[in-house]
Amino acid sequence: MTKLAPMKLATLAATAMILLAPLTNAQANAQTATVTQITVIEPATVMKGYRASKIVGATLTNEANETVGKIDDLVIRADDKVVVAIVSVGGFLGVGDRLVAVPYESIAWRENTGVLPGATKDRLKTFPEFKYAAR
C-alpha cells in the first residue's frame, strides 16, 4: 500500500469532491423534484357543501329526533383521508362527557342538525373512547 503525503491526500480528496458534486446534486434534485397537479374546483360546487366551522358544535339526533350528542371536532385520517366526526356523548356542559368517533359519512343533515340513524346515547357510550394524540 502506498502512503500519500498529507498535501497530496488533501488535493486528491478535494478533486474527488469537485468531480462528484454535480452527480450528488443531480441525484438530490431528482429525488426531491416532484410534479404536483392541482385540481381546479368550481366555487359553485363547494358553496353547496357544509363548512367545518358550522358542523363543529352541531347537535346530533336520531330518527326520532332525540338528541344523542354534539359534534366536538372533525378529524381527517392521514392514511385514507376519511373524515371522522368526534362526538361528545353524555355529560352536562362538557363535564362528564365521553368522546367517540363516528364516520362522517354516516351522518345525514336536516337543516342545521345532524341525524345519526339508529343512534342512542347509551349505544354511543359503548363505543371506544376517543382520545386526542399528544403532539
N, C-alpha and C positions, 0 to 999 in steps of 0.2 A: 504494500500500500504506500502510495506516495504522499508525503507530507507537503501541504501547501503553506506558504508563508502567510501570515495573517492579512497582509495587504492584498495578495492575490486572491485569497478566500473571500475577502470583503468585495473585491471587484467582481468576482465570479457570481456571488450572491446578488449583487446589485444588478448585474446584467440579466440574470435569470428573472428577477422581479420585473424589470423593464420589458423583457420579451413576453412574459406570461401575463402581464397586466391586461392587455386588450382581450385576451381569452377569458380571464376571470370576470371582467366587466361585462363581456358579451353574454357569458353564461348567467351572470346575476340578472342582467336585463331580460334575458329570455325566460328566466324563471318567474320574474315579477311582472312582466308585461302581460296584461290581460285585456281582452276586448270586452267591454261592457256594453250591452244593449239595453236601453231604457225603453220600456213600453209606454207609449203615449195613451193616456186615459182621458176620455172626454169628460169635462166637468159636469155636464148634464147627467151623466150616468152615476156619478158619485153623489150628487145632490139628493138623489132618491134614497141614499143609504142612511145609516144611523151613526151619529157622532159618538165616539167613545166617551166624551165628556158628558153626554146625556144618558148614556147607558149605565155608567157607574153611578150608583145611588138609586137606581130604579128598583121598584118593588117587583117581586116575583110572586105570581099567584098560580093556582092550579085551574083546571077547567071549571071548578065550582066557585071560582073567584075568591078562594080562601088564600090569605097571604101565607106564603111558605118561606119567604126570605127576602133578602135585598142583595143586589149585585154590589159587591165590595170592590172588585177590580176585574180587569181583563188581562189575561196573560197569553202571549203568543209563544207556543212551544218552539224551541230552537231547532229541533230535528225535522219537523214536518210542517211548521208554520200554522198548525191548527190553533184556532182561538179557543181559549178555555175561560169560562166565567167563574170567578171566585165568588161564592155565595155565602153570605152571613146568615146563619140559621139560629133561631132562639135568642135568648138574652133580651136585655132591655136597654135601649140607648147605647148599644155597643158593649155592654157589660155582660159577661157570661155567654157571649155568642160563640159559635163554632164556625170556622171557615171550611167549606168543602168545594171541590172542583167539579164543574158540570160542563160538558161540551157545549159551546155557544150555539152550535147548530141545532141543539135540541130545544132551544127557546124560541117560541113564536111571539110575535109582537102584536098587541092590541092597544092602539094609541100609545101612551107612554108607559104601559105596563107589560112586563114580560110574562108569558104564560109557559109554565113548565108542566106539560101534560103528565098526569099520574103522580105528581109530587105531593108529599105532605111534609110538614115539619119533622114529624117523627121519622119518616123514611130518610129524609136528607141527613138527619142527625146520625144515622147508621153508616153514612159514607165515611171513608177515611178522612181524618182531619188534614186540612191543607195548612202547611207552614211555609212561609217565605224563606228562601235560601239566604244565608248571610252572604253579603257581597262586600 
